[in-house]
């Protein structure tokens, strides 16, 4: 069963921003699904096993944005 965790990302404004976040988050072991929406600033991460918030936040930071768990 896949569990999802939602984050609010600030600073995204376009498809390139979404792709940057998606690319970094996809590097996290165990991530199976990623939904990113620049207009709403949402990031939803799906995984079978729990993913550490710190890993997701670090990946978003690496992409050049800031996030908080919703």
Secondary structure, 3 states (H helix, E strand, C coil): CCEEEEEEEECCCCHHHHHHHHHHHCCCCCEEEEEEECCCCEEEEEECCCCCHHHHHHHHHHHCCEEEEC
